[in-house]
Amino acid sequence: YQETTGVYVGTNLTFQGFVMTNSFTAAHSTIAFIKDFASDYSSFTTTSVALTPGAFSITLATSADAGHHIQFGFQTTGVNVWFTDTAPFGNAVITTIPTPGALCLLGLGGLVATRRRRA
């Protein structure tokens, strides 16, 4: 996640991206979030969305208090796993939202891959 203090206060902050894949098993879940913490971290407001394939966009109206800490990023929760044993539990691939031209290229690439498999 990213954290700033006094930067995005008093705004409608939007966090968006594109989930290429999310293969996490039922043992884990992953979200995109925005959190607005009080200056002493004693309280916060938040918004989040589960990461499913495709575009996501969340917006939070942040407090105008200049001392507030704003975080945005991703959170994965679930069973504890050694870093050497993560492969069977899946992963998520997230990127910026592709431009319309890039989406056409992704679609064309999928079409070519499908035709090669049939040949």
C-alpha positions in Angstrom: 0.0 0.0 0.0 0.9 3.7 -0.3 0.5 6.1 2.6 0.5 9.9 2.5 -0.1 12.5 5.2 -1.9 15.7 4.3 -1.8 15.1 0.6 -5.2 13.8 -0.4 -7.2 15.3 2.4 -10.6 16.9 1.6 -10.9 15.3 -1.8 -12.8 12.5 -3.4 -9.9 10.1 -3.9 -10.4 7.5 -6.6 -8.2 4.3 -6.8 -8.6 2.2 -9.9 -6.9 -0.6 -11.7 -7.4 -3.7 -13.8 -7.3 -7.3 -12.4 -5.7 -9.5 -15.1 -6.2 -12.6 -13.0 -7.1 -13.6 -9.5 -6.5 -17.3 -8.8 -6.5 -17.2 -5.0 -8.2 -20.3 -3.5 -10.9 -20.1 -0.9 -8.2 -20.0 1.7 -7.4 -16.4 0.8 -9.2 -13.2 -0.3 -7.8 -10.0 -1.7 -9.2 -6.5 -1.9 -8.3 -3.0 -3.1 -8.9 -0.4 -0.4 -8.7 3.3 0.5 -8.4 4.2 4.2 -8.5 7.7 5.8 -6.9 7.6 9.3 -7.1 10.2 12.0 -3.8 12.0 12.7 -3.2 9.7 15.8 -4.4 6.5 13.9 -7.2 6.1 16.6 -10.0 5.8 14.0 -10.5 5.5 10.2 -13.0 5.4 7.4 -12.5 3.0 4.6 -13.9 1.7 1.3 -12.9 -1.5 -0.5 -13.8 -3.9 -3.3 -13.0 -7.6 -3.8 -10.6 -8.1 -6.7 -12.3 -10.0 -9.5 -11.0 -10.1 -13.1 -11.7 -6.8 -14.9 -11.6 -3.2 -14.0 -12.2 -1.9 -10.5 -12.7 1.7 -9.2 -13.4 2.9 -5.6 -13.8 6.4 -4.3 -13.6 7.8 -0.8 -14.5 11.3 0.3 -11.5 12.1 2.7 -11.5 14.3 5.7 -10.3 17.9 5.3 -8.0 17.5 8.4 -4.5 18.2 7.2 -3.1 15.7 9.7 -5.0 12.7 8.3 -3.1 9.7 6.9 -4.5 8.3 3.6 -3.6 4.8 2.6 -4.6 3.0 -0.6 -3.5 -0.4 -1.9 -4.2 -4.1 -1.7 -4.7 -6.5 1.1 -4.7 -10.3 1.1 -6.0 -12.2 4.1 -6.2 -15.9 4.8 -4.4 -18.8 6.3 -0.7 -18.4 7.1 1.6 -19.9 4.5 5.4 -20.1 4.3 6.7 -17.9 1.4 8.2 -21.1 -0.1 4.7 -22.7 -0.2 2.5 -20.0 -1.8 2.1 -21.5 -5.3 -0.8 -23.8 -4.5 -2.8 -20.9 -3.0 -2.9 -18.8 -6.1 -2.1 -15.1 -6.8 -3.5 -11.9 -8.3 -2.1 -10.0 -11.2 -3.1 -6.3 -11.2 -2.2 -3.5 -13.6 -3.3 0.0 -14.6 -6.5 0.2 -16.6 -5.5 -0.6 -20.2 -6.3 2.0 -22.9 -9.0 1.0 -25.5 -6.3 0.3 -28.0 -4.5 -2.0 -25.6 -7.7 -3.9 -24.9 -8.1 -4.5 -28.6 -4.6 -5.9 -28.7 -5.4 -8.2 -25.7 -8.5 -9.5 -27.5 -6.6 -10.0 -30.7 -3.9 -11.9 -28.8 -6.5 -14.2 -27.3 -8.0 -14.8 -30.7 -4.6 -15.7 -32.2 -3.9 -18.0 -29.3 -7.3 -19.7 -29.7 -6.7 -20.2 -33.4 -3.2 -21.7 -32.8 -4.7 -24.2 -30.4 -7.3 -25.3 -32.9 -4.8 -25.7 -35.7 
